[in-house]
Amino acid sequence: MRGPGNPDKGVGTPPLRETGKEADRGMSERLNRAEEELAHLRRIVDDLSEVVARQSRELDLLNRRVALLMERAAEAEAERTGTIPLADQKPPHW
């Protein structure tokens, strides 16, 4: 049986088959754009993760250097004054 106004299609089929194909094509294009954007965002996340890891290593190195410099400064002050550096002394109320 043919549907009214659509002599090539049977009853129960969508009257505009081309519209379905166009919708599928549009959906496919949107899906492709979303997949491309997702791939781009994953790349950005990976790049930023590498930056954070590198900065973490740099901070660890800088913290070790600061601790070493503070230790050397305390030793130099102790040699100069013959006492414990003020920063290492407990406050009088302890």
HELIX and SHEET records of a PDB file:
HELIX    1   1 ARG A   17  THR A   81  1                                  65    
HELIX    2   2 LEU A   86  ASP A   88  5                                   3    
SHEET    1   A 2 ARG A   2  GLY A   3  0                                        
SHEET    2   A 2 ASN A   6  GLY A  10 -1                                        
END                                                                             
